[in-house]
Amino acid sequence: MNILLFLIPISLLMIAAAAGIFVWAVRHGQFEDLDTPALDVLREDEPPARSAVPPDTTSDDDAD
């Protein structure tokens, strides 16, 4: 039963910390737009820009 004297205050501290983190997140707008980040995965990426310099096709092994 003595363990309850340790576990109850620890659990109350954890609940208070979770509530504090939740309040902080709400005040800082973390829950404002929940749909757009989920849809970012479905958007197509822009094609990579072509470089003006062609890739080097020679290797150092061929120089021998």
Secondary structure, 3 states (H helix, E strand, C coil): CCCHHHHHHHHHHHHHHHHHHHHHHHHCCCCCCCCHHHHCCCCCCCCCCCCCCCCCCCCHHHHC
